[in-house]
Amino acid sequence: MARVAAILVSCVLLLAATSCHGLKYGYYNRRCPPAEFIVRNVVGKAIRQNPGIGAGLIRLAFHDCFVQARVSLHFPCHGTCCLHGCDASVLLDPTPANPRPEKLGPPNFPSLRGFEVIDAAKAALERVCPGKVSCADVVQFAGRDAAFFLSGYKVNYALPGGRLDGRVSLENETLAFLPPPSFNLSELVDSFRTKGLDVDDLVVLSGSHTIGRSHCSSFSDRIGTPPSDMDAGLAAVLRRQCPANPNFNNDPTVVQDIFTPNRLDNQYYKNVLRRKVLFKSDAALLTSTETARKVVENAAVRGRWERKFARAMVKMAAIEVKTAGNGEVRRNCRVVN
């Protein structure tokens, strides 16, 4: 009986999750057959012109899913499906009614980028299938496609669609939900756990730091003389690239991975082991036996991280997806309908 009860509980939870997420593989096969091809084409063109924009698109997907905007009084809903995760709220521009949306939050401004690529993909989709493809799906498809191109086609996975776009976007939610680079391991684990992601997801998704750039202010406290737990040679290089006291008007960027800065690969884990990483949150992966072991495995086993990264991205892209009761398909990703 206990086993039967457990199975019934599992089925109920699965049905609840399915109805909440509402995601489906091949979601656009009938609604807009060329949808995913259009997004991949736009993303590929953008990355050929500027590989760095691909890192921005992956980060955009992460930042959209992790922020939970509170429910608007004008659009009430009930239950866990009200939580706003992957809903394109990060794309909304300031308006008189909401002058401080997510994109102006400190973790996002001025470093978050890729908005113009999402705009281009959405415009192309609207020409072919007006009103069919949500901005939230475009963000996640674009992050997936950026990983595909930057990994040399090694990270390639199917991604379900059906996300709807949110109407709420608040700057103060970014600090509340996005883990900063100063977090220690326990803080990181807690941050991921609140989103339904486990320790393995944390280690795997941290690997995206193998691409892109970072502002000096994000790690300036780690490159003093003598440096903290950072490789002394890397700290010396960074001191030459960064001002002593970076601020909004003087805050240069540096590559996060000095070895393969435009390649999505497992080099990040080799850098962690050599203490050649920028953030305290990166170095924190060596502060427990469990996460350190995962770092070693991702560094040593060919192809392991790429496969795990694909699975973790699919899992992340299902965080707190909106339903028809409190979402829409925006015509313009920067404004609500």
N, C-alpha and C positions, 0 to 999 in steps of 0.2 A: 504493500500500500504506500509506503513511504516513497518508493521509487516512482510509482504512478503519480503521486502528488507532485514530486519534483518535476516530472515531465510536463504535467499540466501547468505548473507555475512557469516553466521555461517557455511553453507555447504562448501563454498569456503575455509574458514579457516580450516575446518576439513579435506578436501581433501588435502590441502597443507601440513598440519601436517602429514597426513598419508603417503604421498609420500616422505616427508622428513625423517620421522622416519623409514618407511619400516619394522615395527615390526609386528609380528603376533603370536598369541597364537598357540601352537602346531607346531611351525616353523620347528622343526626337526622330526616331525612324519614320514615323508617320506625320508628326507635327511639322518637322522641318528637316528632311533627310540630309541636306548638306551642312547642317549646323556645325558639327564638330570639325569637319573638313575646313570650313570657312575660318573658324577660330585658329586652327593649327596653321593655316596658310598665312594669316595676319601675324601670328606670333613668330613664325619662322622668318618672315621678311624682316621683322623688327630686330630679331636676334642677329641676323646676318649683318645688319647695319651697326648694331651695338650689342655685343654679348652681355654687357652689364645689365641691360634692361631685363634679361631673363631672370637674373637674381631678384630683381625688383618684383617681377610677377609672382615668383614663388613666395616671396615674403608677403606680398599683397594677399595671396590666398590664405596664408597663416593668420595674418592680422585680422582679416575679415571674420574668420571662424572663431577666433579666441575671444573677441569682445562681445559681451552680453549687454546690449542696450535694454534699459527697463521699458516695460510696456507703456505706451502712450495712453492717456486717459481717453483719447479720441478713438483709439483702436483697441478696445479691451479684448482679452481672451482669457482662457482658464487652463491651468495645468502646466505640465512641463513643456508642452509644445509651444508655449508662449516665449520661451527663452530664445533670444535672437543670436544665432551664431553665424553660419555661412549664409548671409542674406544681402550681401552687397551694400551694407550700411556704410562701409568704409569709403564708398565712392561718392556719397552725397556731398554736394557743395554747400557752403554757408548760404543761408537765406535770412531775411529779416525775422522770420519766425524762429529760426534755429541758427544763430550766428556762429555757434561753436560745435560743428559736427566732429565725428571721429577723426577725419583726415587732418584736423588741426591739433589733435592731441600730441603731447610731447613725444611719445614713442613713434609717431607717424610723420610729424612735420619738423623739419623739411626733408627727412630722409626717405620717406616712402615714395616709390615711383612706379611707373608702368600704367598710370591712368590713361595716357593717350593711346596706348595699345588696346586697352579695354574699349575705349571710345571707338577706335577704328574697327574693331571686331564687331561691336554692337551695330555700328552704322552699316556695315556690310550685311549683317544678318537682317536688319530692318528692311533693306532693299529687296531681299529675297523672301523673307518670311516675317512680315511685319507683325509685331505683337506676340510672337510665339516663344522666343528664347529669353529667359531671364538673365539679368545682369549677374546674379549670383552664380548661375551656371557658367557664364562666360568667364568669371573670375577663376573658378576652379578648373575649367577646361584649359584656360591660359596658363595656370600654374603647372598643370600636368604637361602641357606641350612645351613649356620652357624647360622643364626637367628632361623631356625627351631629347630636345636639341642640344642642351648643354652637356648631357651625359654621353653624347655620341650615339644616341638612339638606344642606349642600354636600359634606361628607365622608361618603360613603355607599358602602359596599363589602361584597361578599360575603366571608365568612371561613370557611375550612374548619374542621371540627370533628374530634374524635377524640382529643384530648389526655387523658392519664390523670393522676391525682393522685399526688404523691409522698408518701413516708413520712418523708423526712429534711428537717430544717430547722434550720440552725445560724446563730446570730447572727454568728459571726466571718466567715462567708462574705460578709456584706453589705459589709464594708469591703474585702474582697479583690476583689470583682467590680463593685460599683456605682461608676461614675465620679463623684467629688465635684465640687462647683462650683468648686473651686480648681484643677482640671486645666488644663494648657496644651494647645495643639492636638495636639502629638505624643502626649501621654498619652491624649487623647480618641480619637485615631485608633487607637491600639494597643488601647484598651479595646473599641472597637466591632469591630475586626478579629478579635479573639479570639472574638467571637460570630458571625462570618460576615457582618458588616455593613460596608459600605464608607464612603468619605468622604461620598458623596452622602446615604446613610442618616443619617449623623451630623448633617449640616447640616439635613436635612429633619425628623428627629425632635426636634432642638433647638427647632424651632418650636413645640412644645407648651408652651414657656415663655411663650407669649402668654396663658395662663390660669393661674389658681391664685395661691397666696400662698407667700411664703418667710419663714423665720425670719431675723431680723436677723443672727444669728451666722453665717449662710451667706455674707454679703458685707460684714461690718463692717470688714474690712481695706481695703475699697475706697472708704470714704467719709470718710477722714480729711481734714485741712486742710493743704495742698490735696489734693483727691482724686487718685486715680491716673489711669486712663484713662477714668473715668466723667464724663459731662456734669456740669459744676459745679452747674447748677441742680437736677438730680435728686439729686446728692449732698447738697445743702443741705436738700432736702425730707426725705431719708432720715435725716439727722442729727437732725431734729426728731422723727421717728417712732421712732427706735431709741436705746436706752441706749448710753453710751460703751463699756461692756464687757458685752455681753449674756452671760447664763449660763442654765443650765437653768431657774432660777426667775424669770428676768426676760429673756425672749427673745420680744418681740412679733413678729407677722407683718405683712408689707406685701404689696400686690399686685405681681405680677411685671411686669404691663403696665399702666402708668398711663393708657393711652388706651382700650383695650377689654379690661378685666380679665376679663369673663365671656364673651368671644367668641373662639372658636377661628378665627383668621384669620391673614393674613400680616403683621399689624402688628408682630410680633416682629422681622422682618427690617428693617423701617423703623427700629425702635428700635435694632437693632444698628448700623445705619449712622449713627445720630445719637448713638451711645454712651449711650443711655438704657436700658441693661440692667444687671441686678443682679450677675451672676456673672462671675468671671474666665473661666469656660468659655464664656460667651456672647460676651464681648469677644474671645476667642481666635479666633473665626471670621473676624476681619479680619486675622489675622496671616500669612495665606498668600494668594497670588494666586488659587489654585484655589478655596478656600473663600469668599474675599471675592466672587469672581465669582458663585458660587452664591447668596450672600446677596442680591446685587443682582438677580439673576434672579427669585428668590422674592419679592422686594419689589416688583418692577416689573410682572411678567406676571400679569394677572388669572387666577385659577383654577389657576395652575401648581402652587403649593404644595399646595393641597388634594388634587389628583390624586396628587402624589408622596407626600404624607403617607399616603394610603390604601394605596398600594403598599408603603411602608416598614413600615406597621403589620402588614400581612399577612406580610411577610418576617420581622419581629421575632417574631411570634406562632408561628413554626415553629422557634424556637431550641430545640435539644436536647430535643425532646418525648419523654416517657417511653413505653415500650412495655408490652404486657400482662405481660411478664416481671418488671417492677419497678414497676408502677403499679396503681392501683385507682380505683374511682369511690366517693369518700367519701359517706357518708350525711349527715354533718355536716362542713362545710368547715373547722371549727376543730380537729377531732381525726381521727386515722387510724381506720380501721374496726377 
